Every structure is written in C-alpha cells, then in structure tokens.
Amino acid sequence: MEDYKKIFSEYDKKLKSSISSFNGKDYSSSYLEFIKSYDIPLSSYERWCKALGNIVRVNPSKKEKEKIQKFIDRAHLNITPTEALSFSFISFFLVFFLGFFFILGYWNLFTTGSFEEFPFGLLLLVLFSSIFLFYFTYGMPERLALLWRLKASNQMVPAILYIVIYMKNTSNFEKAVAFAAEHLDPPLSLDFRKIFWDVEIGKYKNVKESVDAYLESWRGYSLEFIEAFQLIESSLYEPSEERRISFLERALQVILDGVYDKMLKYTHEVKSPLTNIYMLGIILPTLSLAIIPLASAMLQESITWFHLFFIFNLLIPFMVFYLTWNVVSKRPGGYGSTNYLEKNPLYYQYKSKKPYIKAFFLVFPLFLIGIIPLIFLYTPIYEWVGLESKDISLEKIGLRMFGPNSGLFGFIEKEGSLIGPFSFISVIFSLFLTLSIALFFIISFKEKTKELIKEREKYSEVEESFTSSLFQLGNRLGDGLPAEIAFGKVAQTSKGTSSEGFFLAVEQNITSLGMSVKDAIFDERRGAIIFYPSSLIAISMRILVESVKKGLQIAARSLISIGDYVKNVKKINERMKDLLAEIISDMKSNMTFLAPMLSGIIIGLSVMITSILMILNSFVSNLGNQGTLSITGSIPVGLSTIVNIFKVEEMIPPFWLQVVIGLYLIEIIFILTSTLVSIKFGQDNLEKTYETALNLQKGIIFYFFVALFSIIILSLVASFVLRGVVISI
C-alpha cells in the first residue's frame, strides 16, 4: 500500500509539473484576470440593466431566455436575460408615463382644458417613442453581439496565421491556440482564452472539444473559419511531415479564399440596398420638404414644426439606421482593419474630453447668433437694449420691398401672442445654429484623431516596405546568421525605406544596450515596437521570437511564410478597394453634395413662398381687403382670396424648417459615414470618427452656403415679382 502511494505521489507530481509548464502560462485560470487587465468596464447599457432591470422583474420564456443568453454570451455582457428584458419593459412604461404626465401638464397649463384641445397627436408620438425605445433596448444584446462579432471577425485571418506558423514548427494544437490567444488583440483573444477557461471549469474535457464548441458559434457566419480549424486539427493525424505542412498551408489558403469570395459576393449584393437607402432616406424626404410650407398653411396647424422634428429627426434617421444596420450585419468577417486603437501610444488623445471643451467655446458664439430670433421672441431683451418692440421694422432699416409692415424677424401676432419667426433674415440666423452644431463635431473629432491618423498613415508606409524587409531577414537567418546580426544587415540594406528606422532601433538596442532580440523589440520602455505599433510588425516579430527558439532555419521559413501571407492579403485588400470604390464614391457624393444641395435649394424655395405670402398679407392689410388689385397693371389677382386660403400664421416658420433639415443632414451624415466605414474596414472607431469630421465639413459647410445663396436670391426674386404692388403702395 505504501509503495502504491509512493508511485501515485511521484506520478501526481510529474503530471502537475507537466501541466504547470504548459507554454509558461496558465491561460485558463487567468481568464478572469485577463478580463480585468483588458479593462472592460460596464457599459451604459449594462449599468442601466442592473439599475432598472431589478425594479420589476420580467421573466422571459425558456426559448426567449436561451435566445437572449446566446447574445449576452457572444457579446460578453455582464447581465442576465431577465435584467435585459425587464429593462426594456421599464423603459417603455417610464417614457410613456413621463410623456403622458407632461402632456397632461401642458393641457392644463397652456389650454382651456377642454377635451377638444387635448393634444392627442402628441400623445400618439409619445406612444410611438415608447414602443420604439422598447424594441431598441430589447434588440440591444443582439446588436452588441453583432458588433463584437464584426470586430472579432477581422482578426480571424491573423488567428489562423498564428496557429499555422506555430504548428509548422511544433505540432501541438493546444500550445498553438494558446500562442494565438497570447498575441491576438481583443476581442478574439478573449474568446480564445475563454476556450481554456471552459476546460478549466470542467465544461469540456479538453481543448479540442472546447474549440469545436466555440466554432459552432461561427457556423452560418464564417464557414471558412471553421474549415480552416478543421484542416489544422486534421494535420495532427498525418504521419507524413510533408502532408502535415500541406494541410496547414491549405488551412491558411482556405480562409483567405473564403474571405475573398464572400467579400466579392457582398460587394455585388450591397449596391441595391445602399441605393434604396439613398432614395428612401435622402432623396424622397428632401423632396417632400418642398411642399411642407404650403401644406402646413392649407391644413390649418395640422402640421407643426414638432411633427417635422419627429418625422425627419427621429423617424427617418431611425429607418435609415435600421436599413444600414441590415447592410452592415450581413458583412462577412475576416476582412478589414486589425489595428487596435487602444494600443496606440496616442490613444489618450482620442479618449480626452478637452477637444469637446475647446470646440464648445469656439462654436458657442455661432450658436448664440443662431438663436437671436428666439431670444427676442421669448425674452424681454428688446427692453434691455431700448427697442420699442420685439421686432424691428424692415421699413426703418431700408428693406421696405420685403413688406412694408414686416419685421426683421418676421414675428406675427396671433390670438394675443407672437409666433414665428417667419422672415428670411431669421432663417439666415438659423443657418448659424446648424453650422455651430456641425462645427462642434468637426473641430472635436479632428482634434481627437488628427495625430492618430498621421501615425496610422506613417505605419502604413512602414508596412508597405516591411514585406520586402521580412524576406531579407528570412534569407539572412536562412544563411545561418544569428538574429542579432541579421537585424543589423537588414538595417543596412533597407536604407532609404520607411522600415529602416525599425531595424535600426532593434540593432541599437542589441548592440548598445546589450538586450536580447525579444527585449530589443518588445521591451516596455525601449522596445522598437513602441515607436512602430503596427499589427503586421507585431505579428511578424512575435513569430520570429518564438521560432528562433527552435532554430534559425525554422525562423527563416516562418518569416518567408509571413511575407507570402502579407502579399496575399494585400492582393485581397486592393481587389476589395476596387470593388467597393464605386459604392463608396456614390454614397459620399450623395451625402456631401447632392443631399446638401437639394436641401439648401428647398430652404430657399420655402423662404420665397413664405415671403410672397407675407408680402401679400401685408398688402391686403394695408388696403383693408379691398377687392382685387392689379399686379403690374395687367394681371388681376384676388389677393384676399389667396391670403385667406394660405394663412401665413398657420404655416411652419421657415426658421424651424431649416433647423429640422440641418439636424436631419447631420444625422444622415453620421449614419451613412458609419455604414461606409463598417463596410470598408469593419469596426474601426478611429476611421469612423475621422471620416465623420471630414464628411460633416464637406456636407454641412456646402449646405450652409447653398442655403444662404438660395435664401438671398429667391427672397429678392419674390420681392421683384411683387414690385408692382410695392410701387402701388
């Protein structure tokens, strides 16, 4: 019995030492620690779910619970299905009852309280908003899971590359997956580490079983990723070294070909949906605005600026967002930017709040200019500056042609109170309101991203020349030169190229500071990778450091394999850019040129219509509604009839119409820019922020000048059309 215990103890120690020496790290037990180091704080959605989701608990059905839990697991959310569903219901009731009580207060305070004056239309808007919020929050786990998948899918090709390169040198599947988990960027690295965690907690018996279970979550989304893993696993059972290597190379080629084929198909399928989005989300809404002024006058206050705000600033943007989301959600994975923004040394600039503060103080004067008509309408400022009334007569400032009784802001008295503003000058003021909002995002976004974009462009130049340098480094290692000497040789032969600085930095760290190759590249304070935080360089050097341990020939073959991989990826990238160029160019021109131009012209037309009706109303008031009047002495017109049909006081003020259109354009630019960046690069927040600033700058500033020019020209046209009436008075 004692001998048995002794033997068992010896084998137990041996087994434990074998497990503890697994690649130098215990990936499974460090999963929770990794989450903390990855710094995944609770999102706003998770905090709301935990805060409100436990007030009234709504338990989902078993089927619904499994569905929501699947999305929660995929997005790595720290909530339960019950909390998610409860939050959706509470959001619905909270918004509905708050809106209902607000309407009751408005009805009691600002109306006579009669049933006929109850704002049922506003109540309907509150109901629709509550229903929208319910479905929006209900679908949040699915959207977050999709965002996670889109970002993770861009790292699938590097993941397969890591595993293939490692297994070419060491046929150990567990260590290869661990190697990929260590060197991949989040979020895919988190998924890979969870594979080991699931084995640690006993959910699966071994790593292969855990990997197979994880791959099932990609079925129906990326079959090439699953097939590549299956080929890698099959290579373990090949007795011939040649066939084993061919299986591994085939795995890498399968995922590259799969990504290319799916992106090729996607670029053809996406053209029609994007065209529909442009027509339904931009062209038709913009053209419909042309009839709003007359329609609001004829429908006798049935349409107000608030209805336009709901339709054009809430309903239509949501519809466009929903349609574009469907387009983005069908984007295949494996293609796009793999740069991880958080690893950039200048990331603090992107996270800083200072650009927003700076932008606020710069645009605030423009914002004040934009709301000058509202300040005069709703405050007693006219008394403070010594004016007789809230409006300034156009006749007194020499603009009698725009209406003898009209004011600078175009306020109209109705039922004892002033409404408006209606004048074309007030619309010009409102343009500065739209411009200030756009400039706030333009200035802050550019301030956040300008240095990061410059760094990214510099890294792109380095990566262009780095491929050839990799082949040179591989050849030097293949000739038998130690890695420490090979870096110096490559630094000499790469003079004048963008990658020269990297190899010189590594050589100096080795020769001057006596560092090892690994420290010379990856040291936290002096490593060359600090000054070149490129995904390609990091991948290549990590594989080099790992493969050098197994011999120079193995390291040489690994670097040459990476060079071949980079060449293949570049071919795919260039082909994808060609296929997407037409779509992206069309959408950009529509977003930054056609839509702003149409909107600006329509603003001018609405101002012209309003100006004509205001002038006619002013003339009729002066003439005491005396029958008919001959304009230019030849065309009789029943001015009283026209004025009675099209009542200016019942129209939507052009001031508010312009504000609604301006906000609508800003929202559309945000949504479409995000869509185009996601189609081209995947989830790239840096590119999205930078492109949004550029498109806002082009689109809104162009809209500002088109609208300003249209307002002035068409207002003058309106005054000249009625110049005979002006002369007669």
C-alpha positions in Angstrom: 0.0 0.0 0.0 2.8 2.4 0.9 4.6 1.6 -2.5 1.3 2.3 -4.3 1.0 5.7 -2.5 4.6 6.5 -3.3 4.2 5.7 -7.0 0.9 7.6 -7.2 2.6 10.6 -5.5 5.5 10.6 -8.0 3.2 10.5 -11.0 1.0 13.1 -9.4 4.0 15.5 -9.1 5.1 14.7 -12.6 1.6 15.4 -14.0 1.3 18.7 -12.1 4.7 19.8 -13.3 3.7 19.0 -16.8 0.5 21.0 -16.6 2.2 23.9 -14.9 4.9 24.1 -17.6 2.2 24.4 -20.3 3.7 27.2 -22.5 4.8 29.1 -19.4 1.4 30.5 -18.7 -1.9 29.2 -17.2 -4.3 30.7 -19.7 -7.5 29.1 -18.3 -7.1 30.2 -14.7 -6.0 33.7 -15.8 -9.2 34.3 -17.8 -10.9 36.5 -15.2 -7.6 38.3 -14.5 -7.4 38.9 -18.3 -10.8 40.5 -18.4 -9.7 42.9 -15.7 -6.5 43.7 -17.5 -8.4 44.2 -20.7 -10.4 46.8 -18.8 -13.9 46.1 -19.8 -16.0 48.4 -17.6 -19.7 48.0 -17.5 -21.2 49.8 -20.5 -24.0 52.3 -20.1 -26.4 49.6 -21.3 -25.2 47.2 -18.6 -25.4 49.8 -15.9 -29.0 50.7 -16.9 -30.0 47.0 -17.0 -28.6 46.4 -13.5 -30.1 49.6 -12.1 -33.6 49.3 -13.6 -33.8 45.7 -14.5 -34.3 44.6 -10.9 -37.0 47.1 -10.0 -39.7 45.0 -11.7 -38.5 41.6 -12.8 -40.0 40.3 -16.1 -39.0 36.6 -16.6 -38.7 35.6 -20.3 -39.9 32.3 -21.6 -37.4 29.4 -21.8 -37.0 29.8 -25.5 -36.6 33.6 -25.2 -34.2 33.2 -22.4 -31.9 30.9 -24.4 -32.0 33.3 -27.3 -31.1 36.4 -25.2 -28.4 34.4 -23.3 -26.8 33.4 -26.5 -26.4 37.1 -27.5 -25.2 38.0 -24.0 -22.5 35.3 -24.1 -21.4 36.3 -27.5 -21.1 40.0 -26.6 -19.5 39.2 -23.1 -22.1 41.2 -21.3 -22.3 41.2 -17.5 -26.1 40.9 -17.3 -28.8 38.3 -17.2 -31.7 37.7 -19.7 -34.2 38.7 -17.0 -32.4 42.1 -16.4 -32.3 42.8 -20.2 -36.0 42.1 -20.7 -37.0 43.9 -17.6 -35.1 47.0 -18.6 -36.9 47.0 -22.0 -40.3 46.9 -20.3 -39.4 49.5 -17.7 -38.0 51.8 -20.4 -41.4 51.6 -22.3 -43.5 52.3 -19.2 -41.2 55.0 -17.9 -41.1 57.0 -21.1 -44.8 56.6 -21.8 -46.0 57.7 -18.3 -43.5 60.6 -18.1 -44.6 61.7 -21.5 -48.3 61.3 -20.6 -47.9 63.4 -17.4 -46.1 66.0 -19.3 -48.9 66.2 -21.8 -51.5 66.5 -19.0 -49.5 69.4 -17.5 -49.3 71.1 -20.8 -53.0 70.6 -21.4 -53.9 72.1 -18.0 -51.5 75.0 -18.0 -51.5 76.2 -21.6 -55.0 75.4 -22.9 -58.6 75.9 -21.6 -58.7 72.3 -20.5 -61.4 71.3 -22.9 -61.4 67.8 -24.4 -61.2 69.2 -27.9 -57.9 70.8 -27.1 -56.3 67.7 -25.7 -53.1 67.0 -27.8 -53.9 63.5 -29.0 -51.3 63.9 -31.7 -48.6 64.5 -29.1 -49.8 61.5 -27.1 -49.5 59.3 -30.2 -45.9 60.5 -30.7 -45.1 59.6 -27.1 -46.7 56.1 -27.6 -44.6 55.6 -30.7 -41.5 56.8 -29.0 -42.1 54.3 -26.1 -42.7 51.4 -28.5 -39.5 52.3 -30.4 -37.5 52.5 -27.2 -38.8 49.1 -26.1 -37.7 47.4 -29.3 -34.5 49.3 -29.4 -33.5 48.2 -25.9 -34.9 44.7 -26.5 -32.6 44.2 -29.5 -29.5 45.7 -27.8 -27.9 42.4 -26.8 -28.2 41.2 -30.4 -26.7 44.4 -31.8 -23.8 44.3 -29.3 -23.2 40.7 -30.1 -23.0 41.6 -33.8 -20.6 44.5 -33.1 -18.4 42.1 -31.1 -18.5 39.6 -34.0 -17.7 42.2 -36.6 -14.7 43.3 -34.7 -13.6 39.7 -33.9 -14.1 38.6 -37.4 -11.4 41.0 -38.7 -8.9 39.0 -36.6 -9.7 35.6 -37.9 -7.0 35.6 -40.6 -4.2 36.6 -38.2 -5.5 34.0 -35.7 -5.2 31.2 -38.3 -1.8 32.6 -39.3 -0.5 32.4 -35.7 -1.7 28.8 -35.3 -0.4 27.6 -38.7 3.0 29.2 -38.2 3.3 27.7 -34.7 2.2 24.3 -35.7 4.5 24.2 -38.7 7.3 24.2 -36.2 5.7 22.4 -33.3 2.8 20.0 -33.9 0.9 20.9 -30.7 -2.6 22.1 -31.1 -3.1 23.3 -27.5 0.1 25.3 -27.5 -0.7 26.8 -30.9 -4.1 28.1 -29.7 -2.5 29.4 -26.5 0.1 31.2 -28.6 -2.7 32.8 -30.7 -4.6 33.7 -27.5 -1.5 35.4 -26.1 -0.6 37.5 -29.2 -4.0 38.3 -30.7 -5.7 41.6 -30.0 -9.1 41.7 -28.2 -11.9 40.7 -28.7 -10.9 37.4 -30.4 -8.1 36.9 -27.9 -10.8 37.0 -25.2 -12.7 34.2 -27.0 -9.6 32.1 -27.3 -8.7 32.5 -23.6 -12.3 31.5 -22.7 -11.7 28.2 -24.5 -9.1 27.3 -21.9 -11.3 28.7 -19.1 -14.2 26.4 -20.2 -11.8 23.4 -19.9 -10.6 24.6 -16.5 -14.1 24.8 -15.0 -14.9 21.3 -16.5 -17.4 22.4 -19.1 -15.4 20.5 -21.7 -12.9 17.6 -21.3 -10.1 19.0 -23.5 -9.1 22.0 -25.6 -10.1 20.4 -28.9 -13.6 19.8 -27.6 -13.8 23.4 -26.3 -12.6 24.7 -29.6 -15.1 22.7 -31.6 -17.9 24.0 -29.3 -16.7 27.6 -29.8 -16.5 27.1 -33.6 -20.2 26.2 -33.6 -21.0 29.9 -32.7 -19.4 30.9 -36.1 -21.5 28.4 -38.1 -23.7 30.2 -40.5 -21.5 33.2 -40.4 -18.0 32.1 -41.3 -17.7 28.5 -42.5 -14.2 29.2 -43.9 -13.0 29.9 -40.3 -14.4 26.5 -39.2 -13.0 24.7 -42.2 -9.5 26.2 -41.6 -9.6 25.0 -38.0 -10.7 21.5 -39.1 -7.8 21.3 -41.5 -5.4 22.3 -38.7 -6.9 19.6 -36.4 -6.6 17.1 -39.3 -2.9 17.8 -39.7 -2.3 16.3 -36.2 -3.2 12.8 -37.6 -0.9 12.9 -40.6 2.1 10.7 -40.2 4.0 12.4 -43.1 5.6 15.7 -42.3 5.1 16.9 -45.9 1.4 16.2 -45.8 1.1 17.8 -42.4 2.6 21.0 -43.6 0.4 21.0 -46.7 -2.7 20.7 -44.5 -1.6 23.7 -42.5 -0.8 25.8 -45.6 -4.2 24.7 -47.0 -5.9 26.0 -43.9 -4.5 29.4 -44.3 -5.3 29.5 -48.0 -8.9 28.3 -47.3 -9.6 31.3 -45.0 -8.0 33.7 -47.4 -10.0 32.4 -50.4 -13.2 32.2 -48.3 -12.9 35.9 -47.2 -12.2 37.0 -50.8 -15.2 35.1 -52.3 -17.6 36.3 -49.6 -16.5 39.9 -49.9 -16.7 39.7 -53.7 -20.3 38.5 -53.3 -21.1 41.0 -50.7 -19.9 44.0 -52.8 -22.3 43.0 -55.5 -25.3 42.4 -53.2 -24.8 45.6 -51.2 -25.3 48.0 -54.2 -29.0 47.7 -54.4 -29.7 48.1 -50.7 -27.5 51.2 -50.5 -29.3 52.7 -53.5 -32.7 52.1 -51.7 -31.3 53.7 -48.6 -30.2 56.7 -50.5 -33.6 57.1 -52.3 -35.8 56.4 -49.2 -33.6 58.1 -46.6 -32.3 61.1 -48.5 -33.9 61.9 -51.9 -37.7 61.4 -51.0 -37.6 63.1 -47.6 -35.7 66.0 -49.0 -38.1 66.5 -51.9 -41.1 66.1 -49.7 -39.9 69.1 -47.7 -40.6 71.3 -50.7 -44.4 71.1 -50.2 -44.3 71.5 -46.4 -44.8 75.3 -46.3 -47.9 75.3 -48.5 -49.2 72.1 -46.9 -48.9 73.4 -43.4 -50.8 76.6 -44.5 -53.7 74.7 -46.1 -54.0 72.1 -43.3 -54.6 74.8 -40.7 -52.0 73.8 -38.0 -52.4 70.1 -38.5 -48.7 70.0 -39.3 -46.4 71.8 -36.9 -42.6 72.1 -36.6 -42.7 69.5 -33.8 -44.3 66.9 -36.2 -41.5 67.6 -38.7 -38.9 67.2 -35.9 -40.4 63.8 -35.0 -40.5 62.6 -38.7 -37.2 64.0 -40.0 -35.0 63.9 -36.9 -36.3 60.7 -35.2 -38.4 58.5 -37.5 -36.5 58.8 -40.8 -33.0 58.6 -39.2 -34.1 55.5 -37.3 -35.4 54.0 -40.6 -32.1 54.8 -42.3 -30.2 53.4 -39.3 -32.2 50.2 -39.4 -31.7 49.7 -43.1 -28.0 50.4 -42.9 -27.7 48.1 -39.9 -29.1 45.3 -42.0 -26.5 46.0 -44.7 -23.6 46.1 -42.1 -24.9 43.0 -40.3 -24.5 40.9 -43.5 -20.9 42.0 -44.0 -18.7 38.8 -44.0 -15.9 38.6 -41.5 -12.2 38.2 -41.9 -11.5 41.4 -43.9 -10.8 44.8 -42.5 -8.6 46.8 -40.3 -6.9 44.8 -37.5 -5.2 47.8 -35.8 -6.3 48.0 -32.2 -6.9 51.7 -31.3 -6.3 51.2 -27.6 -2.7 50.1 -28.1 -1.7 53.3 -29.9 0.6 55.5 -27.7 -1.5 58.5 -28.7 -4.8 56.8 -27.6 -5.1 59.3 -24.7 -5.8 62.0 -27.3 -8.7 60.0 -28.6 -10.2 59.5 -25.1 -9.6 63.1 -24.0 -12.5 65.4 -23.3 -10.5 68.5 -24.0 -11.4 68.6 -27.7 -15.1 68.8 -26.8 -14.5 71.7 -24.4 -12.4 73.6 -26.9 -15.0 73.0 -29.7 -17.8 74.2 -27.4 -16.2 77.6 -26.6 -15.3 78.1 -30.3 -18.8 77.4 -31.7 -20.8 78.9 -28.8 -20.8 82.5 -30.4 -22.2 81.0 -33.6 -24.9 79.2 -31.6 -25.9 82.5 -29.9 -26.1 84.1 -33.4 -28.4 81.3 -34.5 -30.9 81.7 -31.6 -31.1 85.5 -31.7 -34.6 85.4 -33.2 -35.7 83.1 -30.3 -34.0 85.3 -27.7 -36.0 88.3 -29.0 -39.2 86.3 -29.1 -39.1 84.6 -25.7 -37.1 87.1 -23.6 -37.6 90.8 -22.7 -34.1 91.6 -24.2 -35.7 94.2 -26.5 -36.5 96.3 -23.4 -32.9 96.0 -22.1 -31.5 97.4 -25.4 -34.1 100.2 -25.7 -36.2 98.9 -28.6 -40.0 99.7 -28.9 -41.0 96.1 -29.7 -39.6 92.6 -30.1 -39.4 93.0 -33.8 -37.5 95.7 -35.8 -39.4 97.2 -38.8 -37.9 96.5 -42.2 -39.1 99.8 -43.4 -36.9 101.6 -40.8 -33.8 99.8 -42.0 -34.4 100.4 -45.7 -35.8 97.0 -46.7 -39.4 98.1 -47.4 -39.5 95.9 -50.6 -39.8 92.8 -48.4 -43.1 94.1 -46.9 -43.9 97.5 -45.6 -45.3 96.1 -42.3 -42.8 93.2 -41.9 -40.2 93.0 -39.2 -36.6 91.9 -39.2 -37.5 88.6 -37.6 -41.0 88.2 -39.1 -43.0 87.8 -35.8 -46.7 87.6 -36.4 -49.4 88.3 -33.8 -51.9 85.5 -33.3 -54.5 85.4 -30.5 -52.7 88.0 -28.5 -49.2 86.4 -28.7 -46.3 86.5 -31.2 -45.4 83.5 -33.3 -42.6 82.9 -35.8 -40.0 83.8 -36.8 -41.0 83.9 -40.5 -38.6 86.4 -42.2 -35.8 85.3 -44.5 -33.3 87.1 -42.2 -34.3 84.9 -39.3 -33.7 81.8 -41.5 -30.2 83.1 -42.2 -29.7 83.4 -38.5 -30.9 79.8 -38.1 -28.2 78.6 -40.5 -25.6 79.6 -37.9 -27.4 77.3 -35.4 -26.9 74.3 -37.8 -23.4 75.4 -38.6 -22.4 75.6 -34.9 -23.7 72.1 -34.2 -21.8 70.7 -37.2 -18.6 72.6 -36.3 -18.7 71.3 -32.8 -18.3 67.7 -34.1 -15.9 68.7 -36.9 -13.5 70.5 -34.5 -13.7 68.0 -31.7 -13.4 64.9 -33.9 -10.5 66.3 -35.9 -8.7 67.3 -32.7 -9.2 63.8 -31.3 -8.0 62.0 -34.4 -5.6 64.1 -36.4 -2.4 62.9 -34.7 -3.6 59.3 -34.6 -4.4 59.4 -38.4 -1.0 60.7 -39.1 0.6 57.9 -37.1 -1.6 55.3 -38.9 -0.5 56.7 -42.3 3.1 56.5 -41.2 2.6 52.9 -40.1 1.0 52.1 -43.4 4.1 53.4 -45.2 6.3 51.3 -43.0 4.2 48.2 -43.7 4.5 48.8 -47.4 8.3 48.4 -47.3 8.3 45.9 -44.4 7.2 43.0 -46.5 10.4 43.0 -48.6 12.5 43.6 -45.4 10.9 40.4 -44.0 12.1 38.4 -47.0 15.6 39.8 -46.5 15.6 39.0 -42.8 14.3 35.5 -43.5 17.1 35.0 -46.1 19.8 36.2 -43.6 18.5 33.8 -41.0 18.4 31.0 -43.6 22.1 31.7 -44.4 22.9 30.9 -40.8 23.4 34.4 -39.4 22.2 34.9 -35.8 19.1 37.0 -35.4 21.2 39.7 -33.5 23.4 40.1 -36.5 20.7 39.7 -39.1 18.8 42.8 -37.9 22.0 44.9 -38.5 22.4 43.5 -42.0 18.8 44.2 -42.9 19.1 47.8 -41.5 21.9 48.4 -43.9 20.2 47.1 -46.9 16.9 48.9 -46.1 18.3 52.4 -46.0 16.0 55.0 -47.5 12.9 52.9 -46.9 10.2 53.6 -44.3 11.1 50.4 -42.4 14.8 51.4 -41.9 14.1 53.1 -38.5 12.6 49.9 -37.0 15.5 47.7 -37.8 18.0 50.4 -36.7 16.2 50.7 -33.4 16.4 47.0 -32.8 20.1 46.9 -33.8 20.9 49.8 -31.4 19.1 48.1 -28.5 21.0 44.9 -29.1 24.5 46.5 -29.7 24.4 49.5 -27.4 22.2 48.2 -24.5 23.0 44.5 -24.7 19.4 43.5 -25.0 18.1 40.2 -26.3 16.2 40.1 -29.5 12.9 39.8 -27.6 13.7 42.8 -25.3 15.1 44.9 -28.1 11.7 44.6 -29.9 9.1 44.3 -27.1 10.7 46.0 -24.0 8.1 48.2 -22.3 10.4 51.2 -22.2 12.9 50.9 -25.0 11.4 48.3 -27.3 11.3 49.3 -31.0 7.7 48.2 -31.3 6.7 51.1 -29.0 7.6 53.5 -31.9 6.0 51.3 -34.5 2.7 49.9 -33.1 1.7 48.1 -36.3 -0.2 44.9 -36.3 1.9 43.5 -39.1 5.2 44.3 -37.4 4.0 42.9 -34.1 2.7 39.7 -35.6 6.0 39.1 -37.6 8.3 39.8 -34.7 6.3 37.7 -32.2 6.5 34.8 -34.5 10.2 35.5 -35.1 11.0 35.5 -31.4 9.1 32.2 -30.9 10.5 30.4 -33.9 14.1 31.4 -33.3 14.0 29.3 -30.1 13.5 26.3 -32.4 16.3 27.1 -34.8 17.4 29.6 -37.5 16.0 27.6 -40.4 12.6 27.4 -38.8 12.7 31.1 -38.1 13.6 31.8 -41.7 10.8 29.7 -43.1 8.4 31.4 -40.7 9.3 34.9 -41.9 9.1 33.8 -45.5 5.6 32.4 -44.8 4.5 35.6 -43.3 5.8 37.5 -46.3 3.8 35.3 -48.6 0.7 35.8 -46.3 1.1 39.6 -46.4 1.4 39.6 -50.2 -1.8 37.6 -50.5 -3.6 39.8 -48.0 -2.5 42.9 -50.0 -3.9 41.4 -53.2 -7.3 40.9 -51.4 -7.2 44.4 -50.0 -6.5 46.0 -53.3 -9.2 44.0 -55.0 -11.7 44.8 -52.3 -10.9 48.5 -52.6 -11.6 48.3 -56.4 -14.9 46.6 -55.9 -16.0 49.0 -53.1 -14.7 52.2 -54.8 -17.9 52.8 -56.9 -20.3 52.2 -53.9 -18.3 54.4 -51.5 -17.8 57.1 -54.1 -21.5 57.3 -54.9 -22.6 57.4 -51.3 -20.1 60.0 -50.4 -21.1 62.3 -53.3 -24.8 61.8 -52.4 -24.1 62.5 -48.7 -21.8 65.5 -49.1 -23.0 67.1 -52.3 -26.5 66.1 -53.7 -28.4 66.0 -50.4 -27.0 69.3 -49.1 -27.5 71.0 -52.4 -31.2 69.8 -52.7 -31.8 70.7 -49.0 -30.3 74.2 -49.4 -32.4 74.9 -52.5 -35.6 73.7 -50.8 -34.9 76.0 -47.9 -34.6 78.9 -50.3 -37.9 77.9 -52.0 -39.7 77.7 -48.7 -38.4 81.1 -47.7 -39.6 82.5 -51.1 -43.1 81.1 -50.7 -43.3 82.4 -47.1 -42.0 85.8 -48.2 -44.6 86.1 -51.0 -47.4 85.2 -48.7 -46.2 87.6 -46.0 -45.9 90.4 -48.5 -49.4 89.7 -49.9 -50.8 89.5 -46.4 -49.1 92.9 -45.6 -50.6 94.5 -48.7 -54.1 93.2 -48.1 -53.9 94.5 -44.5 -52.9 98.0 -45.8 -55.6 98.0 -48.4 -58.2 96.9 -46.0 -59.0 93.8 -48.1 -60.4 96.0 -50.9 -61.4 93.5 -53.6 -58.8 92.9 -56.2 -55.5 94.6 -57.1 -53.7 94.6 -60.4 -50.2 93.5 -60.2 -48.0 95.2 -62.9 -51.3 96.6 -64.3 -52.3 93.7 -66.4 -53.0 90.5 -64.3 -55.8 90.7 -61.8 -55.4 88.7 -58.7 -57.8 88.1 -55.8 -55.3 88.9 -53.0 -57.9 88.5 -50.3 -58.8 85.0 -51.5 -55.2 83.9 -51.7 -54.4 85.3 -48.2 -57.5 83.6 -46.8 -56.5 80.2 -48.3 -52.8 80.4 -47.4 -52.7 81.9 -43.9 -49.1 82.8 -43.0 -49.8 82.4 -39.3 -50.8 78.8 -39.8 -47.6 77.9 -41.7 -44.5 76.3 -40.2 -41.9 79.1 -39.7 -39.0 78.7 -42.1 -36.7 79.2 -39.1 -37.8 75.8 -37.7 -37.9 74.2 -41.1 -34.3 75.0 -41.6 -33.3 73.7 -38.1 -35.1 70.4 -38.8 -33.4 70.0 -42.2 -30.0 70.9 -40.8 -30.2 68.4 -38.0 -31.5 65.8 -40.4 -28.5 66.3 -42.7 -26.1 66.0 -39.7 -27.8 62.8 -38.5 -27.7 61.3 -42.0 -24.0 62.0 -42.4 -23.3 60.3 -39.1 -25.3 57.2 -40.0 -24.1 56.8 -43.6 -20.4 57.5 -42.7 -20.6 54.8 -40.0 -22.1 52.4 -42.6 -19.5 53.1 -45.2 -16.6 52.7 -42.8 -18.0 49.5 -41.4 -18.4 48.1 -45.0 -14.9 49.0 -45.9 -12.9 48.5 -42.7 -15.2 46.7 -40.2 -15.4 48.2 -36.7 -12.8 50.9 -36.9 -13.7 53.7 -34.5 -10.8 55.8 -35.4 -11.5 55.8 -39.1 -15.2 56.3 -38.3 -14.6 59.4 -36.2 -12.2 60.9 -38.7 -14.4 60.3 -41.7 -17.4 61.7 -39.9 -15.5 65.0 -39.3 -14.5 65.2 -43.0 -17.9 64.4 -44.3 -19.6 66.9 -41.9 -17.1 69.6 -43.0 -17.8 69.0 -46.7 -21.6 68.4 -46.5 -22.8 71.0 -43.9 -20.5 73.8 -44.9 -21.6 73.3 -48.6 -25.2 73.2 -47.4 -24.7 76.4 -45.4 -23.5 78.4 -48.5 -26.1 76.8 -50.9 -28.9 77.6 -48.5 -27.6 81.1 -47.8 -27.3 81.9 -51.5 -30.7 80.4 -52.2 -32.4 82.3 -49.4 -30.9 85.7 -50.6 -31.5 85.2 -54.3 -35.0 83.7 -54.1 -36.1 86.3 -51.5 -35.0 89.0 -53.9 -36.9 87.2 -56.7 -40.0 87.2 -54.5 -39.7 90.9 -53.9 -39.2 91.7 -57.6 -42.2 89.6 -58.6 -44.4 91.8 -56.4 -42.6 95.0 -57.1 -45.7 96.4 -58.9 -47.6 96.1 -55.6 -44.7 97.7 -53.7 -44.8 100.7 -56.1 -48.6 101.0 -56.0 -48.4 101.3 -52.2 
